[in-house]
Amino acid sequence: MRTIAIINQKGGCGKTTTSINLAACLARLGQRALLVDMDPQGHCGVGLAVPEDQIERTIYDTLLEERDGSTARINEIVWQIASNFDLAPSNIRLAAFEQVFAGRPGREDRLRDALAKVSGNYDWAIIDCPPSVGLLTFNALRACDECLVPVETGFFSLHGLTKMMETLEEMRDRCDKEILIRVLPTLYDTRTKLAREVLSELRSKFREYLMESTVNFNTKLKEAASFGQPITEYDPGSRGYKDFVNLARELMGDRPIDIEPAPAEKLSRPAELVQRAKQLAQMTNFQFGRNTVTTTAPAEPVVVQEKIGEKIGGRFAESEEQTEAPAPAAKSAARSTREKIDAFYGVKRVGAEVVFSARFEEAKNVLIAGDFNNWSSVSTPMRTNGSPGEWFMSLPLQPGRYRYRFIVDGQWMTDPHNSYVEANQFGELNNIVEVD
């Protein structure tokens, strides 16, 4: 388990925002992520809509010794935020830690020992530290392998970074441990001359520490926090989402990727949802193999009258007769139903059934859940048709409107081949299919 401490004694630099969204993006990329809130203010829980009055046990209980009363393991106090994403919350009780453990031997190793007990359950532990340098922060440094310092691209942040780096170097020496220190520029507004100058100064003075990724100023990140959601759920088509996915990929050892930017003009709500679906499909490429999923539905073959449903977006209308017209250089032999299924990705009616077909090249298990099976995450597995990465399922659906999503190796995912979508209560997108 790789452990990263997010540290800066200056407030307002995006430390908690970085912690939440980095953990969420690691989880979205298939990594098992644990977010540890070591700030007594408990802002990670607030930013993820965890009701404070329902938090009975916190990270503080995992730091206690048996002589202090009831203790707990981290796996007993975590809240599951999303698939592969758990939160170890905190509250104001954590502020008593320094007083309770003052003078005790081993007080600086309490968090390290607690994380060691669950190291096999997670790939990453992200520690959100308090905006101060004390015993809680020292515990985080003793527990971590890497230290990430978010720095707002403003004058005062640049002025304070030198002091912060000196403090971290001193604390690292006291830890008697090799810790990799990285600097992450945040709240970067490319429109302002000051921000560009500060970033240039960071690159010249802290080149050996500076990360390639940069978190740009994005109002969607603030909106996501106000709704209690990580950016992966609130707006996976936003610039903030791209920035944090790039950060996660850089930490994982991969190169950042370029996501198709949203159009500058104001989009209608349906057009915005379609744009999000396309950008989600782009991210799917990098989770299950580059270029394994197309970002737009492939062109439908030319058809003439036969008797299968005609598909327009996610809608179906019964036509009198349709059969596929042969390509000019193709043979005119009739195609079997299986060949017709194999010839497309997306949603299509074949006879009395609706066929769902998708390509997830490196997936080991794909299921479909929706209104037609009460959103069961286990009852409707998709099948492969003999070609690696190609998955399909035929369902006898009655006329009506159905919402659905795919579950790919445990990850809930929008169908990248169907642009007929709507937002759900989790801030993500459901696909829609209408059978007439």
HELIX and SHEET records of a PDB file:
HELIX    1   1 LYS A   15  ARG A   28  1                                  14    
HELIX    2   2 HIS A   43  GLY A   47  1                                   5    
HELIX    3   3 GLU A   52  GLN A   54  5                                   3    
HELIX    4   4 ILE A   59  LEU A   63  1                                   5    
HELIX    5   5 GLU A   66  ASP A   68  5                                   3    
HELIX    6   6 ILE A   74  ILE A   77  1                                   4    
HELIX    7   7 ILE A   92  ALA A   96  5                                   5    
HELIX    8   8 PHE A   97  VAL A  100  1                                   4    
HELIX    9   9 ARG A  107  ASP A  109  5                                   3    
HELIX   10  10 ARG A  110  ALA A  116  1                                   7    
HELIX   11  11 LEU A  135  ALA A  143  1                                   9    
HELIX   12  12 PHE A  155  CYS A  175  1                                  21    
HELIX   13  13 LYS A  193  LYS A  205  1                                  13    
HELIX   14  14 THR A  219  SER A  226  1                                   8    
HELIX   15  15 ILE A  231  TYR A  234  1                                   4    
HELIX   16  16 ARG A  239  LEU A  251  1                                  13    
HELIX   17  17 ARG A  269  GLN A  287  1                                  19    
HELIX   18  18 THR A  337  ASP A  342  1                                   6    
HELIX   19  19 ASP A  371  ASN A  373  5                                   3    
SHEET    1   A 7 TRP A  79  ALA A  82  0                                        
SHEET    2   A 7 PHE A  85  ALA A  88 -1                                        
SHEET    3   A 7 ALA A  33  ASP A  37  1                                        
SHEET    4   A 7 TRP A 124  ASP A 128  1                                        
SHEET    5   A 7 ARG A   2  ILE A   6  1                                        
SHEET    6   A 7 GLU A 146  GLU A 152  1                                        
SHEET    7   A 7 LEU A 180  THR A 186  1                                        
SHEET    1   B 2 VAL A 303  VAL A 304  0                                        
SHEET    2   B 2 THR A 323  GLU A 324 -1                                        
SHEET    1   C 5 GLY A 309  ILE A 312  0                                        
SHEET    2   C 5 ARG A 315  GLU A 318 -1                                        
SHEET    3   C 5 LEU A 429  VAL A 435  1                                        
SHEET    4   C 5 GLY A 400  VAL A 408 -1                                        
SHEET    5   C 5 VAL A 366  GLY A 370 -1                                        
SHEET    1   D 4 GLY A 309  ILE A 312  0                                        
SHEET    2   D 4 ARG A 315  GLU A 318 -1                                        
SHEET    3   D 4 LEU A 429  VAL A 435  1                                        
SHEET    4   D 4 VAL A 421  ALA A 423 -1                                        
SHEET    1   E 5 GLY A 309  ILE A 312  0                                        
SHEET    2   E 5 ARG A 315  GLU A 318 -1                                        
SHEET    3   E 5 LEU A 429  VAL A 435  1                                        
SHEET    4   E 5 GLY A 400  VAL A 408 -1                                        
SHEET    5   E 5 GLN A 411  MET A 413 -1                                        
SHEET    1   F 4 GLY A 346  VAL A 350  0                                        
SHEET    2   F 4 GLU A 353  ARG A 359 -1                                        
SHEET    3   F 4 GLU A 390  LEU A 395 -1                                        
SHEET    4   F 4 ARG A 383  THR A 384 -1                                        
END                                                                             
